[in-house]
C-alpha cells in the first residue's frame, strides 16, 4: 500500500520526493489544486496558508537539505531566479526566494517524480483498524495507506481527536508585509545582513527581505497593542510609514522599485509543540507520524519554520530507512529525536518572544533573569569575543543551550548600561502618530 502524505506545502512535498526516490509509492493529498498553469509570476492563492505571500527566510540548513536529498530541485530554484547568499567563507546562509517560487518549484518536481501521485481533496479523517492507521478518508472516499504522514501544518484538525494537545500559544505579535520589485538595473537599498536589512526600532521591527527575480518585501512587526497601527494594512499608509525610516525609504524610492502586492496583514503567530506519543510513551496511533509544523511551530520572527521542518523530514526519512517494517519503533525514535533537536527551538522562541513583547511594551533588559537568546546575540556587537559562542546558534549549527556559556558576559554588558543601537526612525508611538495623520489614513 502507498504512503499517504497529508499536506502539499514545503514539508509534505519534500517528504514525498525523498520517499519516492527511495522506492516508495506516495500519494500527496492537499485541498489546494496547485499553481495556475501559466507563467511563474501568476498569482497563486494558496488555500488555508495565510503566510503564503508574506516574507520568508530559507536558512542555510534548507540549502543543505536540498543539496543532500534533491540537488536537482535546488538547481531548478536557482534557474527560477532564487539566489544562494553566502558568507565571506562561501558558506550558504540563506536561499533568497519567495515562498511562491519555492513551492511552485517543489510542486513541479513532485508532479514529475515517478512514484508520486498528487491528489486534490480534503482529508475528513484517519481510518484505523485494530488500533492502527490504515488510511484516510478524502472527500468521503477511503484511501488505504501503509503509513500516514501528517504534514498538514499547525492549523489542521484531522488529527485533533488522536494526538496530544499542543503546548504553547500565541506569541503576541502581528505583522504587515508588502512586496515590491526592483526596476531594471536598480540596486537594492542599504543592507546589514545576507537577507537584506533588519532594523530593531523602539517597540517594533522593520525588515526588508530579498527574494528571487528582483522581488523583495518589507515587513513591520509589532505587538498589536496600538490599534492605530492597523492602518498599516492600507497600501498608501504602509508606504508612508516606510518612508519615515531613512534606511528603508531608499528601498522603495520610485527610481528603484515599484510595489507588486497590497499590504498583507498577518496574525495568529504561534509557538507550539506537539508530540506523538501517549503518556505511556507509545505512539498515539501506530501508522501515523506527524512532521513539520504539525510537530513544532515557531513564530516567523526568526525565520526558522521551513528550516526546522526540513530538518525533521531528513531525520524521519533516515529513521524510516532503518525501520521500514517497524513503524512503532520508527515513531518512537523520531519523537525522541524531535524532543532533543526540535523542542529546544520551541522553548527558546517561547522564552525569547515573551521577553521581547515585554520590552516592546516599555520594559528594560532584566539582568536578574536568564537573558533571552536575542539579547545574547546582540551583545556580540559590544564584545567581539562572544561571536564565536553565538555564531553556531545564529546559523542553527548549535542548539539554544550553546548560548549558556555567554550568559554571564552578556549580563555584564547589559548591567553596565549597554543597549543594542537603535537606527534612525520613529518610535512605535511616533509611528502610530505618523500613520494616523497621513492623508491616506483619512
Steps between C-alpha positions, in 0.01 A plus 500: 500500500616857441626748752249785526641845571237750613604852401676630188694785653881499518498228769264266321655542156856457628391190691324351198792555263751358748288188562418445133870510414545218749252284314176573685166563334376829643165677475501867602161642599429872522183702452691752287514401130846650455633796305320634194645351179655820375803724553703504818364841598134395488337551839443171680244529779596219736199381700538513876858632496483853640875554473533380140563846352684638802876527540691176552855424600639167384805450721820315422374158620229518232770524235689214665183286504435564131860427406495175695162366389409668172771719345297518180232694690760747623626538143143560384449766768814681390387473138167652607684802641579407860840606633724323751643757742836403647741611770845641430621139534253398225270311736129509404299696755169561321301422189354831382166391365128566531287226653298493177812428293622240751172307507437527126841347430455219753149432374612478139777258593261287707253487211774369272641254755436132434318347795310814607130564445365846582138490612284810553250449780413555864603240757196432713653257747754225557378145456627249751453134566596307815685798641699584188467764227407333172418800282310828475160603374522768232172673410308191610720246322739270686865508394687198645854558629780301653619820673334839546733799533335814634672799338185712512633773729396647832147601398387160375228330705480146366727359774351701789314205651812284489809700592587679826400864538772738384704693753561871455282768346485839334828692534318835508643659187347592165650614173425666167693430178507654155689367200691708245722442200821678406491685172725385218861568593419636847704404805353401834474745782740494798567153646636378833455123454497243219119506493470878468453763770390419856416794725412469867327828575342622822205269558489324163700347215523609138673264258567490126531143371666422167329237283534367144487684167546845647207456740524614859261558785483737794347387827396688814466288813356631829300380798162611371420700814465833316191463280604799289769283343223301333506783247819343364267262314426785257748511213566875503527510879747211489722682251476823699618309809792350309608849394532610864793258546798640305674170425176336384382802303782444252363155417165625369618817328306522172829506309589161648187289547128466460243312713368167372253410776262668741595532866439156649415470871611193693398385844442193714873445535556201723773308675371145543637154560305179467641153553360177362535258791248435776567523874646148495746590226318314222392643163150644539409321178752264342528568129460877545806727518480879513777724372576869441264761644274215611774434759656840562397851399719798576407859431644635175695765691820299452411322175550145627176333387600329175850438635373306803252313280760377252735405783219280631430345160863407447509320834163333445609368161824370652307319774251352253794368299607308810158393629284469190306203640483616861308827494449499876874503561546762228236724660659473843846574369377799303311639798806460725721668239254788469501550876879536493545698179174686425333570833793715623424747220135516612608564860748762382237682293242492776738654753657750259177614339334552839788715618505695173130584539575622853777726371289624210244605760758721669691259724879514527751216482465293818846385604361326810364219281636275229551714194303401189698390199439812292668718764798265524545508124473881503763525776759367255490849347642634825754222557642325193622216724138379516476449125653154511235398755198651327604419142405128497162580659431780251541267201326212684808281514456483877197481728395793722677344800828584325444862609525411871874574522430852370239583766734643765691730265181619330348585838808706586466693174135588565557569871761757396231682303566390142193454279474396134525813283168623360508625138347827391125482483188564705419320822189284497296783652639745244429257217140474621470878488647507151261242357204669670581836344589384150239610242468140383360404842212746477 
